[in-house]
Amino acid sequence: MRLKSFPVAFRLLEDKRALSKIPYVRRLDHKSTLCQLINLARNFRWTVGADLADFMFDMCPSIIGMVDIPEFMKDGTFRSIVWTKSRADGKKYENAIPRIPTGKYEAVVMAPLVYNPFDPDIILIYANPAQIMLLINSLQFENYEVLRFYCVGETSCSDAIARCYLHRKPALSIPCYGERRFGHAQDDELVMAIPAEMMDKTLMGMEALYNRGIRYPISYAGAETDVTYAFPSTYRRAEIIKKLRGNDNRLLIGVTGSIATGKTTVADMLEKLGAKIIDFDLLSRVVVEPGKPAYNDIVAFFGKQVLRKDNTLDREKIRDIVFRDFEKKKKLESFQHPRINEEFLNLVEHYTGEDPNTIILAVVPLLIEANMQPLFHHALMVYATEEEQKRRLIEREGLTAEMALNMISSQLSVEEKKGYCDFIIDNSGSLEETRKQAEDLWKKLKKIQQDRKTR
């Protein structure tokens, strides 16, 4: 995210005496505002605490449930001094401000989240609009929901802190005049409060988007240039998808799974039952044979350093280069993927030309990572436990346990992949157990075809 200030751990305390037990907590020797305390935590890197007596007036502690507001605030007089035309509007304004109910909390403590001096209730993140948008995308990645945000105007802390506390949902706010003047919020900053229990979900979503190339700062594609290839390939596949899915009764199944889960084993079982198999690992080797367009593009971009003595590509050397450089990885994919898709389309047309009712299984290890799900009618995941993956890698590749775990953890997690797949085969047990699952799946696929015929 490259934030300019620290995310702030924020906690309300039921007993103000608990403040003295917080490591390195500082208490100001003068009255302050809530936004000043937030500023000290996020920009000065202080752990700061306050009880009711530390605040300048009741407005700030009323937001976080330490005190009720006086009558002249409730009737709109206070707001009408500056912010509204009339007392009636001021009263509507005051009534619209969310506040944590009084009677429970006596103190508040804040600190940079990274220092972890206490378990926070919520996290405050100050960021520019682009960073906030990526934060929202991260929150929506799993269990998607529309996020709704509010703005009461002045008193933005109520929209961020109080709403987040009350509803246990992320709350976004535009820092108000007071927070800019006294809390030094900058012109380009927004603030989002996130319940502490949602931070793992947020970070996992952010990591998943990062692995898909969604990062900050966001690179510019150009206002007057052809940006076709700046979009993920899925956006450009409408015609390919139509051709692949056809108008007959073919059924295309994308087969994926993590390393050493047994994708090929399951594919072989289904092939014996009548499926046609297309292996993308094999296609990826075919399209980079010497003299083919992808081969020529790769050599022109990476240089002859990536060639073996026999002029074939040194795949391990290329893998080492792109592993350290994401942009080079995307460039390599731009050379390979269109050609692989062409080969794939040719094979599908060949098999469906022979039998319009054929079931085709395409084994694509990076099906999810490459956003290829739309190409297929359904997706199948071959699963194995991490312990079984590790055992197979050690036996098959001669790896150490640590190396095997590193390879497993470098891929998208099994749990995340499951959410994208329609069918799952557990290949952790015996071959007979796997074969039984494959036979059951074959019956389901044939039934899907039969149901389509009768529509």
Secondary structure, DSSP 4 states (H G I P E B T S, - for coil): ---SS--EEEEEESSGGGGGGSTTEE--SS-B-HHHHHHHHHTS--EEEEEGGGBSSTHHHHHTTSSPPPHHHHTTHHHHTTT-SSHHHHHHHHHHS--PPSSS--EEEEEEGGG--S--SEEEEEE-HHHHHHHHHHHHSSS---------SS-HHIIIIIHHHHH-S-EEE---HHHHHHS---TT-EEEEEEGGGHHHHHHHHHHHHHTT--SSPPP--SSS--GGGS-GGGG-HHHHHHHH-SSS-EEEEEE--TTS-HHHHHHHHHHHT-EEEEHHHHHHHTTSTTSHHHHHHHHHH-GGGB-TTSSB-HHHHHHHHHH-HHHHHHHHHHHHHHHHHHHHHHHHHHHHH-TT-EEEEE-TTTTTTT-GGGSSEEEEEE--HHHHHHHHHHHH---HHHHHHHHHTSPPHHHHHTT-SEEEE-SS-HHHHHHHHHHHHHHHHHHHHHHHT-
